[in-house]
């Protein structure tokens, strides 16, 4: 059984710049695991660990030819920087992979040096999903909370051609708790909410009213990229104050009807809720 959605990965070219942005601009505590991950899997890995929701993982290739570095570099070459993979946890990833494969999803062979199992994006609406063992990242312990006091990932939005069809993969295939489809008139999308037992929740969306800016952007993502990871939603105790602070620190925000203020960093749309 899937037990958590611990983190979502962003692929970047410049690892140090990404760490500095999330640490100094977003004011998130960031752990750098590169001293361990560069020799072991050939990639820089950092973890943003704000309270609540799911963590943000920063990944960059380091050692050409290493399997994980190849995977990240291939993504960067094809699509540029951006949301790379959604991580789930299960008590036994290999056993879980067998169950998921039996339900019709395309589970990939174990990658050399990998600590988890991958599900091919074509089975999950354009999203690379990796299943790791429970507690795959150690508890970082207490950290100083600095303004704008952003949460971890409260929601990850996945753009799909048909949210109801995608729900079959996330409910029937992955075994997640999936709610009935609804229509979000303000954003102009069909919406299906998925709730992993721990971490943030997943929103599957498909455009139904492209006169709405949010729906128009979702439709464009489906047309241009076949869908996939679309946005991260972070929460702030005072969103207006958060926007003011982050604007002073150099970020630019837009307001997309019904979705909240949004900024884009490293090819990743971040919405404040």
N, C-alpha and C positions, 0 to 999 in steps of 0.2 A: 504494500500500500504506500502511495506517495504520502510523505509525512510533513513536507515543508517546501516553500520556495525561498531559499536562503539568500539568493542574490541574482542579479542580472548583469551581464558583462558588456562593457563598451570597449571596442577595439580602437586604438589610437596609434598614430605614428610616433608622437613625442611623449613618452611616458612621464618624464620629469615635468613637462608643462601641464599635463593632465593632473598629476598629483598636486601641483601647486595651485591649479585652478580650483579643484574641489576643496583643498585645505584652506587656502587663503581667501578665495572669493566666496564660495558657498559656506565656508567656516565649518566644514565637516572634519571630524577626526579621520585620518587616513593611515592605514597600516601598510607598510611596504614589505612585501614578502620576497622581493627580487633576489636577495642573497641566497635564498633556498630554491626559488623557482627557476632562475636562469640556469644554474648547473643541472637541475633535475629535468626540466621540461623545455628549456630554451626560450623562455618568455618572461618578460617583466610582468609581475602581478601585484596590484595594490588593491586594498579594500577600504571603501568608505563605510564607516560603521556608526552612523547616527542612530539615535534611539527609534525603535518602532519600525514596522514594515520589513522590507527586505534590503539587503546591502547593495551598494553599487560597486562592481568589480571593474578595475581598469586593467587592460591587457595590451601589451605591445610585443611584437616579435623581437628576439634578442640574438638567437643563434640560428643562422640560416641552415635549413635542412632538418632541424629538430621538428618532430611531428606537430606539436602545438604551435610552434613558430610558423610552420608552413601553413597551417590552418588559418591563423590570424592574418598572415601576409596575403594569402589568397583572398580572404574577405576584403582586406584593404585595397587590393588591386582591382577587385570586381566592383566594389560598392563604395569605397572610401571609408572614412571614419564613421562610426555609428554603433547602434545597438547590435551586438554580436550573438549573444546566446542567453537563453533563459535556463537557470539552474534549478533543478528539483532535488529532493533527497528522498531516500527510501532506506529501510533497514538493511536490505541486501540488493544493491543495484543490478547484479547479474540476474537474480531471480525475478526482480521486477521487470527487467528487460525481456525476459522470456514471456512473462504474462502479457506485456504490452505488445510484443510481436504476435502472440496468439490472438490478440484482439484486432490485428490487421494493420498496425502501424509499422513503419519501416525502421527497424532498429539496426544500427550499423555495427560492424565488427569492432571489438575493443581496440582503441587506438593505442599504439605503443607508448608506454609511459603515462597513460591517462589513468586518473583515479575514478573515472565514472564511465557511464555508457551513453552514447549519443543516439538521438532519434533524428532521422533525416528531415530537413525542413519541408519536403514535399508532403509529408504526412501530417504536418501540424500548421498548415496555413502560412508557410514561409518562415517558420521559427525553428532555429536550431535549439534543441532541448537536450540538456545533459543531466543525467541522474547520478548523483553522488551518494556516498554513505551518509547516514545521519550524523549531524554535528561535524560536517566537513570543514568548518572554520571554527577555530577555538574562540570562546567568549573573550572579547578584548578587555573586559573589565570596565570600570567607570572612566569616563572621559569628561573633560570640561565642555560644557555646552555654551557655544558662543552665538550671538545674533548673526543671522536671523532665526536660529534655532530650528533648522529644517529637520524633518523626519527622514527616515529611510523611505524606500519605495512603498507608498501606500497602495498604488495601483500601477500596473503596467497595461498599456493599451495596445492591442494587436489588431491591425487593419486586415480585414478579410473581404473576399467577394461576397460571402454569405455567412453571417455570424451563426445562423442556425445550423448550417452544415458543419462549420468549424467546431461547433459545440459537441458534435458527435465524437470528434477526435479527442477533445479535452475531457469529456465526460465518459463516453464509452471506451475510448482507447486508453487514456491516462488514468481513468478512474477518479477524477476530481469531482467535487460537489459542484454541480452546474445548475444554475437557476433557469427558469423558463425565459424565453426571449421576450423582450419588451421594446417599445419604441421610445427613444429619447428625442422628443420633438425639438428641444432647444438646440441640441447638437446636430439634429437631422440624421440620426443613425439608428439602425437596429442594434440592440445591445444584449449580450449574454454575459452574466457575471459568473466567474469561476472562483471558488474559494479553497485554496490549499489550506491544510490544517494549521500551518504556521507561516508567518510572513505576510507580505502584501497580497492583494487579490488581483485577478486577471480579468480584464474586460475585452471581450471579443466584439468588434464593431464592424458594421458594413453600412455603406452610404445608402440612404433612402431619399434624402432631400438635399441635392447638391447646391441649392440656393444658400444653404448654411455653410459658412466657411470651414467649420470642422469637418463636415461630411465631404466637402469638396477636396480637402486635403487627404482624407482617408481614401477617396476614390482615386486620387492621383497616385497614391502609394500603391494601390492595387494594380493600376494600369502600368505604372513605370517599373515596379519591382515585384509584382505578383503578390503583394501584401507582406505581412510580417510585423516585427516589432516596430511600433509607431511612436510611442511616447512613454515617458515615466512621469508619474504624478507624485509630487512630494507635498507634505503638509507643513504649514507654518501657523503658529498661534495667531499671528497678525499678518495676513498676506500682503496688505497694502504697505506695511512697514518693511516687510521682506523685499518687496519690489523696489522700494526707495533705496534700501541699503545696497541691494545687488546692482541697481542702476549706477549708484555712486562708485561701485567697484568695477564698472566698465561693461556690464551686461546690458543688452537691449531686449526689451520685452514687447510683445504684441498681445492683443486681446482677441482671442478667437471665440466667437459667440458660444456661451454656455460651458466652455472648457476651462476658463480661468486664464490668468496671464501666463504667457509662455516665452521661453528663451531657448536658443539652440547653441549648444557647445559640443565640439568634437562630433558633429553630425548627429547629435542626440537632442531631440525635443524634450524639454523639461517643463512641465506645467505645475504651477503652484496652486494648491487647493486650500 
